[in-house]
Amino acid sequence: MLYKTKGTCSVGILVELEPDHTIRKVEFIGGCSGNTQGVASLVQGMKAEDAITRLKGIRCGSKPTSCPDQLSRALEKALEETA
């Protein structure tokens, strides 16, 4: 699933979930390469619900959102689509 981000340097996030909601793959399009690769690597193999809890609400400087926060929103959307 492709999620179009809002308010961040990245412009999109590709998310793949296993049927049991385990995160198979995350790929950011744009953004700070090292940071987004690190976040994507850290959440791989994690349950989507756990990643959402950890990432939701993280801000980037004075911005009201961040790439990790946008990932939590992408995961929420992915879960909605599988429901």
C-alpha positions in Angstrom: 0.0 0.0 0.0 1.3 3.5 -0.8 0.5 6.2 1.7 1.0 9.8 0.6 2.5 11.8 3.4 1.6 15.3 4.6 3.8 17.8 6.2 7.2 16.0 5.9 10.2 15.9 3.5 9.2 12.4 2.5 6.4 12.3 -0.1 5.2 8.7 0.4 5.6 5.5 2.3 5.2 2.0 0.9 3.9 -0.4 3.6 3.6 -4.2 3.3 1.9 -6.1 6.2 1.6 -9.9 6.8 -1.9 -11.2 7.4 -1.2 -11.2 11.2 -0.4 -7.4 11.1 3.4 -8.0 11.3 5.3 -5.4 9.3 6.9 -7.1 6.3 8.4 -4.0 4.6 8.5 -0.2 4.9 10.0 2.1 2.3 10.0 5.9 2.5 10.0 7.9 -0.7 12.1 11.0 -0.1 13.0 12.4 3.2 16.3 12.1 5.2 17.7 8.8 3.8 19.6 7.6 6.8 16.8 8.4 9.2 14.0 6.9 7.1 16.0 3.8 6.4 16.7 3.4 10.1 13.0 3.8 11.1 12.0 1.3 8.3 14.6 -1.2 9.5 13.6 -0.9 13.2 9.9 -1.5 12.6 10.4 -4.5 10.2 9.1 -7.6 12.0 7.1 -5.6 14.6 3.4 -5.7 14.9 1.8 -2.7 13.3 -0.2 -1.9 16.4 3.0 -1.7 18.5 4.8 0.5 15.9 1.8 2.8 15.9 1.9 3.2 19.7 5.6 4.0 19.6 5.6 6.4 16.6 2.3 8.3 16.8 2.7 11.9 17.8 6.5 12.3 17.2 7.2 15.7 15.9 10.0 17.0 13.7 11.2 20.3 15.1 8.4 22.8 15.1 6.4 20.7 12.6 3.2 19.1 14.0 4.3 15.7 12.4 7.3 13.7 11.3 8.2 10.8 9.1 7.8 8.4 12.1 4.4 9.9 12.8 3.4 9.7 9.2 4.4 6.0 9.3 2.0 5.5 12.2 -0.8 7.0 10.1 0.2 4.8 7.1 0.1 1.7 9.3 -3.3 2.7 10.6 -4.6 3.1 7.1 -3.1 -0.3 6.1 -4.9 -1.9 9.1 -8.2 -0.3 8.1 -7.8 -1.7 4.6 -7.2 -5.2 5.9 -10.2 -5.1 8.2 
